[in-house]
Amino acid sequence: MIVACWQATSHCGNPSAPLDRIAEVAGRAAAAGAELLVTPELSATGYPRALADVDSVAEPVDGPTARAMADIAATANIAIAYGWPEWKRDGVRNSVALVGSDGSTLAVYNKVHLYGHRERAAFVPGDEAVVQARVGDVTVGLLVCFDVEFPEPVRAHAVAGTDLLVVPTALESPWDMVADTVVPTRAFESQLYLCYANWAGPEGDGHFCGRSRIVGPDGRGEPAGGSGEELLLADVDHERLRAARAVTPYLRDRRPDLYRDLL
C-alpha cells in the first residue's frame, strides 16, 4: 500500500481554507497511487487556531467537518487521516479520525499525552492507548504528536499488530531532533512503519520545523521533508516488515514478565 504524507504550511487564518486544501492534496495523492493520505495535527482547523479558540471550532465526531471529510475521501477514492478538536460532553479532545475511501469513519483516536500548559488548558486527554483500523491489507494505528515521544504507546501498537503507525504532529523548532532521531528510533525499536506528518513554516510566535517523514521498520526511510509544503510517498511493504522483525527480533525476545513495575 502506498501512503502519502502531507507536510502543510499555515492556513493563514482562513477558516475556509483547510478543507479545500485537503481536497486538493487528496486528489493529487490518489492520482499518485496512494491509498492513504496522512495530514498534520489538527489539520482541519490549524494547530494554533484550535488552541486559541477551541470552543468555537470544536465539533462532535459526526459534525460538519466529519461529513465534509467523508465527501472528500469518497470523491478522491482515498482514505484520509485528519485532525480536529472533538467536542465531547466532558471536554474537548485533540483527535484524529481515519476515514475510509468510501467515506466511512474507520477509527477515532484522542491524544493521550498533552504537551505544555496551552494544550492542557484546551483539551481533555484521551484514555485509550491503541486505536487501529484496516486500510486495504494494512493495519493502521493512530497516535498524535507528543504521544510518539513515549516508547510505551508505540510498543503497545507493535504488540497489537500495527503495521503502519500514523502520527499527525505540530512539531516546532528547536525540537527538530524529535523528527530526525526519535521518530526513526521508534520505528526501528518496534519494527513498524511510521508516518509522521508535520506543519512547516512560521505561525504566530513559533516556527514549525517540517521534517515530516515515512520511516520503515528498519529505521530507514525516504529523505525527510524540508521547510515548506511537500507531499511524500512511500510503500508499506509486508515483506520488509517480516524481514525487519526477523533480523532484529525485539518483539520476539522482549521479557514483559520482568517489566511489571512499568505497569
C-alpha positions in Angstrom: 0.0 0.0 0.0 1.3 3.5 -0.9 0.9 6.1 1.9 1.1 9.8 1.3 2.3 12.2 4.0 1.3 15.8 3.6 3.6 18.4 5.1 1.4 21.5 5.1 2.0 25.2 5.6 -0.2 27.5 7.6 -3.9 28.0 6.7 -3.1 31.8 7.1 -6.1 32.4 9.3 -8.6 31.5 6.6 -11.2 29.2 8.2 -12.5 28.0 4.8 -9.0 27.0 3.5 -8.3 23.7 5.3 -11.0 21.5 3.7 -10.3 23.0 0.2 -6.6 22.3 0.6 -7.1 18.8 1.9 -9.4 18.0 -1.0 -6.8 19.2 -3.5 -4.0 17.2 -1.8 -6.2 14.1 -1.6 -6.7 14.3 -5.4 -3.0 14.6 -6.0 -2.2 11.7 -3.6 -4.8 9.4 -5.2 -3.5 10.3 -8.6 0.0 9.2 -7.5 -1.4 5.8 -6.4 -1.7 6.4 -2.7 -4.4 4.6 -0.8 -4.0 6.7 2.4 -3.3 10.4 3.0 -2.0 11.5 6.4 -2.3 15.2 7.3 -0.8 17.1 10.2 -2.2 17.6 13.7 -5.5 19.4 13.8 -5.3 19.8 10.1 -9.0 20.7 9.7 -8.5 23.9 11.8 -4.8 24.6 12.1 -3.0 23.9 15.4 -2.6 27.5 16.8 -6.2 28.4 15.8 -7.6 25.4 17.6 -5.7 26.3 20.8 -6.7 30.0 20.7 -10.4 29.4 20.0 -11.1 25.8 20.8 -14.7 26.2 22.0 -15.8 27.9 18.7 -14.1 25.3 16.4 -14.7 22.1 18.3 -17.2 19.7 16.7 -18.6 16.3 17.5 -17.4 13.2 15.8 -20.3 13.4 13.3 -20.2 17.2 12.8 -19.9 19.2 9.6 -16.1 18.7 9.3 -16.5 14.9 9.5 -19.2 15.0 6.8 -17.1 17.2 4.6 -14.1 14.9 5.1 -16.2 11.9 4.2 -17.2 13.5 0.9 -13.5 14.4 0.2 -12.3 10.9 0.8 -15.1 9.3 -1.3 -14.6 11.8 -4.2 -10.9 11.2 -4.3 -11.2 7.5 -3.5 -8.6 7.6 -0.8 -8.5 7.0 3.0 -7.6 10.1 5.0 -6.3 10.7 8.5 -7.2 14.2 9.6 -7.2 16.1 12.9 -9.8 18.4 14.6 -10.9 19.5 18.1 -13.5 16.9 19.0 -16.4 18.1 21.2 -17.5 15.7 23.9 -19.6 16.2 27.0 -16.7 16.0 29.4 -14.5 18.4 27.3 -12.7 18.9 24.0 -10.3 16.3 22.7 -7.3 16.7 20.4 -8.5 14.0 17.9 -7.5 12.3 14.7 -10.0 10.4 12.6 -9.3 7.8 9.9 -11.9 7.9 7.2 -12.1 5.2 4.5 -12.1 5.7 0.8 -15.8 5.2 0.8 -16.3 8.0 3.3 -16.9 5.7 6.3 -15.3 6.5 9.7 -12.9 3.7 10.4 -11.4 4.9 13.7 -11.1 7.9 16.0 -8.2 8.5 18.5 -8.0 11.1 21.2 -4.5 12.4 22.0 -3.3 10.8 25.3 -0.2 12.9 26.2 -0.9 16.6 26.1 2.1 18.9 25.7 2.5 22.0 27.8 0.1 24.3 29.6 -1.7 25.5 26.5 -2.8 22.0 25.4 -3.7 21.0 28.9 -5.8 24.2 29.2 -7.6 23.5 25.9 -8.1 19.7 25.8 -9.0 16.7 27.9 -6.6 13.8 27.4 -7.8 10.6 25.9 -7.8 7.3 27.8 -7.3 4.7 25.1 -3.7 3.9 24.0 -4.2 1.6 21.0 -6.7 2.5 18.2 -6.4 0.6 14.9 -8.3 0.1 11.7 -7.6 -1.7 8.4 -6.9 0.1 5.2 -6.6 -2.4 2.4 -4.3 -5.2 3.8 -2.5 -2.9 6.3 -3.3 -2.5 10.0 -3.1 1.3 10.7 -2.7 2.6 14.2 -3.2 6.2 15.4 -1.2 8.5 17.7 -0.8 12.3 17.8 2.4 14.3 18.1 3.8 14.1 21.7 2.4 10.6 22.1 5.2 9.2 19.9 7.9 10.6 22.1 6.9 7.9 24.7 8.1 4.4 23.8 5.3 2.7 25.6 2.3 3.5 23.2 4.4 2.7 20.2 5.4 -0.6 21.6 1.8 -1.3 22.6 0.8 -0.7 18.9 3.5 -3.1 17.7 2.4 -5.8 20.2 -1.2 -5.3 19.0 -0.2 -5.9 15.4 0.0 -2.3 13.9 1.8 -2.3 10.6 1.7 1.4 9.9 1.6 3.9 12.8 0.2 7.3 11.7 1.3 10.3 13.7 -0.1 13.7 12.8 2.1 16.3 14.6 2.7 20.0 15.1 6.4 20.0 16.0 8.2 23.4 16.3 11.8 24.3 16.3 14.1 23.8 18.1 12.8 20.3 18.6 13.9 19.0 15.1 15.7 16.1 16.8 12.4 14.5 17.6 11.7 14.2 13.9 15.3 13.3 13.0 16.2 11.0 15.8 13.2 9.9 18.0 10.8 9.0 15.2 13.2 6.7 13.3 14.2 5.1 16.6 10.6 4.4 17.4 10.0 2.7 14.1 13.2 0.7 14.4 12.7 -0.5 18.0 9.1 -1.6 17.4 9.6 -2.8 13.8 6.7 -0.9 12.2 6.2 1.7 9.6 5.7 5.2 11.0 4.3 8.2 9.1 5.0 11.5 10.8 3.1 14.4 9.2 4.1 17.9 10.4 3.3 21.5 9.7 6.1 23.7 8.2 7.0 27.4 8.4 6.2 30.3 10.6 3.0 30.5 12.6 2.4 33.3 15.2 5.4 33.4 17.5 6.6 29.9 16.6 8.0 28.1 13.6 7.0 24.6 12.6 10.1 22.7 11.6 8.7 20.4 8.9 10.9 17.3 8.7 7.9 15.1 8.0 8.9 11.5 7.1 7.7 8.0 6.4 10.1 5.6 8.2 10.4 1.9 7.6 10.6 -0.9 10.3 14.4 -0.9 9.9 14.5 2.8 10.9 15.2 3.9 7.3 13.1 6.0 5.1 13.0 8.4 2.2 14.6 11.8 2.8 12.6 13.9 5.3 10.5 16.8 4.2 12.2 20.2 4.1 10.9 23.6 5.4 8.0 24.0 3.0 4.9 22.3 1.8 5.5 18.8 0.4 3.7 15.5 -0.4 5.9 12.5 0.5 5.1 9.0 -0.8 6.2 5.6 0.4 5.2 1.9 0.0 4.2 -0.1 3.1 5.7 -3.5 2.2 4.7 -6.6 4.3 7.9 -8.4 3.2 10.0 -5.5 4.5 8.1 -5.8 7.8 8.8 -9.5 8.1 12.5 -9.1 7.2 13.0 -6.4 9.8 11.3 -8.4 12.5 13.4 -11.4 11.7 16.7 -9.6 11.7 16.1 -7.5 14.8 13.7 -9.6 16.9 12.9 -7.1 19.7 9.2 -8.1 19.7 10.0 -11.8 20.0 12.8 -11.5 22.5 11.4 -9.0 25.0 10.7 -10.1 28.6 7.5 -8.5 29.7 7.4 -10.7 32.8 10.4 -8.6 34.1 8.9 -5.2 33.4 5.9 -5.4 35.7 7.0 -2.3 37.5 6.3 -0.3 34.4 2.6 -1.1 34.8 
